[in-house]
């Protein structure tokens, strides 16, 4: 039976543990001088796992933090905060 996280924090921790497992595998593969392409496949899996973690965090932020900021009249500050994160990644 697959693990089914109940809330955002559990989903985030679950995703981070997946990423941790991917990273541990990459380190072990590198130590064992596994074929480079196989290591690259694992690196791509790690990147996807981290991207999905970021997506879960963003979704949670938009649903909770952004909503609270709008209610408090701080919409522009909240938008600017999110935009700074996206500008760092481009």
NORSUL-V557035 format. One record per helix or strand of 2 or more residues. SS is the DSSP state (@ for helix, = for strand). FROM is the first residue (numbers start at 1). TO is the last residue. If there is no record, write none. Layout:
BEGIN
ss	from	to
SS	FROM	TO
SS	FROM	TO
END
This chain:
BEGIN
ss	from	to
@	8	31
@	36	71
@	75	88
END
